Amino acid sequence: MKAESVAPEAASPHERFETAARAQGLTPRETEVFLLLIEGYSLPAIEERFVLSHSTVKTHARHIYEKFGVKTKQELIATLKEPR
């Protein structure tokens, strides 16, 4: 069963977050970074996890924030935790 066909209240948080990533048009790498950001990972921790430069992770984060219409990681998390 695809995540899109799962009723929102029945979907796991991970499924909801992946659905949100697709809806906002995130790239596969942005989605990987996004999933860690919403778990509370710092940019340096993400850099280490994916062996990426600070500049690359910062750019991914900026694109994610722009696509979700937020300015900070905390805003992103709050937006996704709000009941729909």
Buried (B, 14 or more C-beta within 10 A) or exposed (E): EEBEEBEEEEBEEEBBBBBBBEEBEBBEBBBBBBBBBBEEBEBEEBBEEBEBEEEBBBBBBEBBBEBBEBEEBEEBBEEBEEEE
